[in-house]
């Protein structure tokens, strides 16, 4: 037995093969990433930066920035929750390694991280309490370095859905949200069965199915492969919104035009570019602009909107986000949470039933856009 083992070991060395070492290397890498993102998810809702310190080599400037970013994300989310009178309850983390390349002690990986966060509105006084949840998803391009038997983060690049400065969160003391529609024009999605042009029910279903999170039996969560993914070409948010509105088979079914289209893998600029898409909405007759303004301007009651303009949005409508006089993002309104807070889906980064203002600051202008049904 000893002779046969020695012969096997000699053959492996002669042919330069070391499968056991390779398997252990990949296994420890996967374990490291699973543990890292699980702890990051925990510290996101319960700030504890010291928990993460052993996962970073802060002598590297890029590693130090990544470590500090996690702490700032946690401060922002908790500050936002406090300002909205919300309690963050729990988080769940799911990690998928999309690509990896290991060269000695260095590894380059592309990781998909999905995180579910449960929360509760504090103004609920009578049990049973309604617990709501939202999901955020990020694609990480990471460089890791191995030191003895453990990995550390050298670099972590990703599009962050909650990257706003914590000290710039707008206050919301006077905001009221309504779980039920306030007038006849704000009908529920379930009643939108017969449409001449825009099918809200299908649009919302599409937005939920292709938001990038596991749906039905899909364990990974994918985009609609009929369309190009623009995440590595400036962002996919407008492409996603256009799909929600215009996909004939599964989406809202708005007719494509010579100015706004996706056909045979080719697309117009307005299909995927934020500014061009906004200009299309202004001229196409497909949209009505309810209001454009800062947080307090679109939420506070006024003579034009007694319940605040934000409460005029219906499932299937859109919100545009403007920073420094530039439209940088679009999301789709998919409904309201248990307390009437409008929630949205989007790409870049992935959002699923996320409160409509989460991740934005007091300098952001919100474009409230109603998509006309007929």
Order of alpha helices (4+ residues) and beta strands (2+ residues): alpha-alpha-alpha-beta-beta-beta-beta-alpha-alpha-beta-beta-alpha-alpha-beta-alpha-beta-beta-beta-beta-beta
